């Protein structure tokens, strides 16, 4: 898959499983991709969350996206960049994660943390390919 095809796949399947590293051990959780844009995959979390602490300490991640109907898994790995863009936080809260509006109103936007995976490697597995090698490409 090309980068554009990966982005389209993620738009259609925005829930991922994100693996981070904590104390040398993997940590995995489900994460919804807040924004899928040509600049990359953007995520939002709280500064009090473990995932924020883990990404701040070690930005290496792997994301796994799955389309069960098509039998396709797309993994993207690379390093997250923390973004300190107030307008981006506002956009995410007002357009994507509207359930966070009361949090932002009560505590301000500084309680939110935004990370982006702008480049890395994509690995595609298709159930129909059986034991054939996975498709690996730059993301």
C-alpha positions in Angstrom: 0.0 0.0 0.0 1.1 3.5 -0.7 1.0 6.2 2.0 -2.2 7.5 0.6 -3.8 4.1 0.6 -2.7 3.5 4.2 -4.3 6.9 5.1 -7.6 5.9 3.3 -7.5 2.5 5.2 -7.1 4.3 8.5 -9.9 6.7 7.7 -12.2 3.8 7.1 -10.9 1.9 10.2 -9.9 4.6 12.7 -9.7 2.4 15.8 -6.2 1.1 16.4 -4.3 -0.8 19.0 -1.3 1.3 20.0 1.8 -0.3 21.4 4.1 1.8 23.5 7.1 1.0 25.7 7.1 1.4 29.5 10.2 0.3 31.4 11.3 -1.8 28.5 8.0 -3.7 28.3 5.3 -3.3 25.7 2.0 -1.7 26.6 -1.0 -1.9 24.3 -4.3 -0.2 24.3 -7.1 0.7 21.9 -6.9 4.3 20.6 -9.1 6.2 18.2 -7.2 8.1 15.5 -8.4 11.7 16.0 -7.2 13.0 12.6 -6.0 11.2 9.5 -4.4 13.7 7.1 -1.5 13.9 4.6 0.7 15.1 7.5 0.1 11.9 9.4 -1.9 10.1 12.1 -2.9 12.3 15.0 -3.9 11.2 18.5 -5.2 13.0 21.6 -5.0 11.8 25.2 -4.9 13.3 28.7 -1.6 14.5 30.2 -2.5 12.4 33.3 -2.8 9.1 31.2 -0.1 6.5 31.1 0.0 6.6 27.3 1.0 10.3 27.5 3.8 9.5 30.0 5.0 6.6 27.9 5.1 8.6 24.6 6.8 11.5 26.3 9.5 9.2 27.6 9.9 7.0 24.5 8.1 8.1 21.3 8.5 4.7 19.6 5.1 3.1 18.7 3.4 0.6 16.6 -0.2 1.0 15.6 -2.4 -1.9 14.3 -5.5 -1.3 12.3 -7.9 -4.1 11.3 -10.7 -4.5 8.8 -12.3 -7.8 9.6 -14.6 -7.8 6.5 -11.7 -7.4 4.1 -9.4 -9.5 6.2 -6.7 -6.8 6.1 -4.4 -5.6 8.9 -2.3 -2.5 8.5 0.5 -1.8 11.0 2.3 1.5 11.1 5.4 1.9 13.2 7.6 5.0 13.9 8.1 7.7 16.4 5.4 10.1 17.6 5.9 13.8 17.8 4.3 15.7 20.6 2.4 18.7 19.2 1.8 21.8 21.4 -0.7 23.4 19.1 -3.7 25.0 20.8 -5.6 25.4 17.6 -5.2 21.7 16.8 -6.4 20.7 20.3 -9.5 22.9 19.8 -10.1 21.4 16.4 -10.0 17.9 17.8 -12.3 18.8 20.7 -14.8 20.7 18.6 -14.9 18.4 15.5 -13.9 14.9 16.6 -13.9 14.2 20.3 -16.8 16.5 21.3 -17.2 14.5 24.5 -14.1 16.3 25.7 -15.7 19.8 25.5 -16.7 19.7 29.2 -13.2 18.7 30.2 -11.6 21.5 28.2 -14.1 24.0 29.5 -13.5 23.0 33.1 -9.7 22.4 33.1 -8.5 24.1 29.9 -6.7 22.6 26.9 -3.4 22.1 28.7 -4.9 18.8 30.2 -4.9 17.4 26.7 -1.9 16.0 24.9 -1.6 15.6 21.1 0.8 13.3 19.3 1.4 12.6 15.6 3.0 9.8 13.7 4.2 11.6 10.6 6.5 9.0 9.0 7.6 5.5 9.6 7.0 2.1 8.1 3.7 0.4 7.1 3.3 -3.4 7.2 0.2 -4.9 5.4 -1.1 -8.4 5.9 -4.0 -9.8 4.0 -5.8 -13.0 5.1 -6.1 -14.0 1.4 -2.3 -13.9 1.0 -1.8 -16.9 3.3 1.9 -17.4 4.1 3.1 -14.9 1.5 5.5 -12.2 2.8 3.8 -9.1 4.2 3.9 -5.9 2.2 6.3 -3.4 3.8 6.6 0.2 2.6 7.7 3.7 3.8 4.9 5.6 5.5 
